[in-house]
Amino acid sequence: MAELKYEITESFGAISESPKGWKKEVNLISWNGRTPRYDIRDWAPNHEKMGKGVTCSKEELKALRDILNGMELD
């Protein structure tokens, strides 16, 4: 299996934290030296392990924001 390289270039914050200390975070990440993308995923403390997540371009993130802003959440 090829080694996955990543660099968190900007951290925007945590959405939640599990009882085990993993946090669901929103970050800007460069994967394998590519242009950074917006990323939402679970991270172990100190970012030594990660869970599955979603990466988005700026345009996709704006579309997601617009969808969320249009939702009625009670």
C-alpha positions as CSV (number, residue, x, y, z in Angstrom):
1,M,0.0,0.0,0.0
2,A,1.4,3.4,-1.0
3,E,2.1,5.9,1.8
4,L,-0.4,8.6,2.2
5,K,1.2,12.0,2.7
6,Y,-0.8,15.0,4.0
7,E,-0.2,18.5,5.4
8,I,-2.9,20.4,7.3
9,T,-2.3,23.9,5.9
10,E,-5.2,25.5,7.9
11,S,-7.5,24.3,10.6
12,F,-11.0,25.9,10.9
13,G,-12.2,24.0,14.0
14,A,-13.8,20.9,15.5
15,I,-17.5,20.0,14.9
16,S,-17.6,17.3,17.6
17,E,-15.5,15.1,19.9
18,S,-16.0,11.4,20.7
19,P,-15.6,9.9,24.1
20,K,-12.3,8.4,22.9
21,G,-10.9,11.9,22.1
22,W,-11.3,11.8,18.3
23,K,-12.5,15.1,16.8
24,K,-14.5,15.7,13.6
25,E,-12.6,18.6,12.1
26,V,-12.8,21.0,9.2
27,N,-9.4,21.6,7.7
28,L,-7.6,22.7,4.5
29,I,-5.3,19.8,3.6
30,S,-2.8,19.1,0.9
31,W,-2.9,15.4,0.0
32,N,0.3,13.9,-1.5
33,G,1.6,17.4,-2.4
34,R,-1.4,18.4,-4.4
35,T,-3.4,21.7,-4.1
36,P,-5.0,21.9,-0.7
37,R,-8.7,21.0,-0.5
38,Y,-11.3,21.5,2.3
39,D,-11.7,18.4,4.3
40,I,-14.1,17.1,7.0
41,R,-13.1,13.9,8.9
42,D,-12.4,12.4,12.3
43,W,-8.9,12.7,13.7
44,A,-7.2,11.0,16.6
45,P,-5.5,13.2,19.1
46,N,-2.3,14.8,17.6
47,H,-3.5,13.8,14.1
48,E,-1.6,10.5,14.2
49,K,-4.6,8.6,12.8
50,M,-7.6,9.6,10.7
51,G,-11.1,8.2,9.8
52,K,-12.9,8.3,6.5
53,G,-13.9,11.8,5.4
54,V,-15.0,14.1,2.6
55,T,-12.9,16.5,0.6
56,C,-14.3,19.4,-1.3
57,S,-13.1,22.2,-3.6
58,K,-13.9,25.7,-2.7
59,E,-16.9,25.7,-5.1
60,E,-18.3,22.4,-3.6
61,L,-17.9,23.8,-0.1
62,K,-19.8,27.0,-1.0
63,A,-22.6,24.8,-2.5
64,L,-22.7,22.8,0.8
65,R,-22.9,26.0,2.8
66,D,-25.8,27.2,0.7
67,I,-27.6,23.9,1.1
68,L,-27.1,24.0,4.9
69,N,-28.2,27.6,5.1
70,G,-31.4,26.7,3.3
71,M,-32.3,23.8,5.6
72,E,-34.7,24.3,8.5
73,L,-33.2,22.6,11.5
74,D,-35.3,22.3,14.7
